[in-house]
């Protein structure tokens, strides 16, 4: 057992009510010494106590010595010392020298030692011994039982114990603190019981309602239950409570939702931040809103966001993105007008092919075959959309173009 586990064991002993004496390398007990007929000035080393243990005839002295040795080795590092501690605890419990109450407390000490060393099967057996000696199950011990069953992959038992504890908390038959509830949440969540996870997270919030992380976790749990609306409403409530006031945190919250695969929630939240909170109406933020809505495939909302971006910056790329949105919505008239409006700006060669391809598609859909043909010729002359443009020209049964025709770019989107 490493040093940190030894410290945890001591802490558990205190929490569980075990009487734990300070341990030195030498042992002195008036009761034991008197039982052996020795004076109180006699001092025995650990090794001498171990050597004499089996020769002790007094049951109380024998079992008390075993318990002392168990406690001594429990604080030492290493598996060898752990093994010795467990063996001595078992000797102390199995004898009849200690009172029932003392055996009960000793069984609980052994349980604590086994738990912190992740010996979960043995831990559960030790709890059975504790109960046989008249021990009572407190909530802390029941939580450890539930976790032990979880780690042993006893899914049904772990959920039943966790459910009993949570029900007792709701009915006010027992009082569970934040740490207790978080341990139950660990079981529910990892065993995919998201309904109980949500209810338990709400109880956690009741105890600590000003912790932003608790609300964020509740939002994520709603997402696990495929309820993005409640997830977004939960995060909005956090901002209304004033728990998140920094604009950078608000934007980060939206970005994290999108990156976690929930663009709808991220977009809806950012939209509400625009409407109800002091998120700057900047080009960068509107571009984010467009991207989020687009990833969520909410094309109408994405269109509105992109239009807002265009009021701040009339970049040709944004016009072409808007035209493609209209293409996906089969709004050919708006698509045609948007491309033409964008082409009032100077076009670079890299934009020429894309603009003319979109223009050609919209003209074709509107029945303007000659205008469509010229736009596709333009698109095939230069840029990254040549193959698509040629495919449309073939569809329109346009004969192979000579080099001169390819150089003659005309129409609304005619380049630099």
Secondary structure, 3 states (H helix, E strand, C coil): CCHHHHHHHHHHHHHCCCCCCCCCCEECCHHHHHHCCCCCCCCEEHHHHHHHHCCCCCHHHHHHHHHHHHHHHHCCCCHHHHHHHHHHHHHHHHCCCCCHHHHHHHHHHHHHHHHHCCCHHHHHHHHHHHHHCCCCCCHHHHHHHHHHHHHCCCHHHHHHHHHHHHHHHHCCCCCCCHHHHHHHHHHHHHCCCHHHHHHHHHHHHHHCCCCHHHHHHHHHHHHHCCCHHHHHHHHHHHHHCCCCCCHHHHHHHHHHHHHCCCHHHHHHHHHHHHHHCCCCCCHHHHHHHHHHHHHCCCHHHHHHHHHHHHHHCCCHHHHHHHHHHHHHCCCHHHHHHHHHHHCCCCCCHHHHHHHHHHHHHHHHHCCCHHHHHHHHHHHHHCCCCHHHHHHHHHHCCCCCCCHHHHHCCCCCCCCC
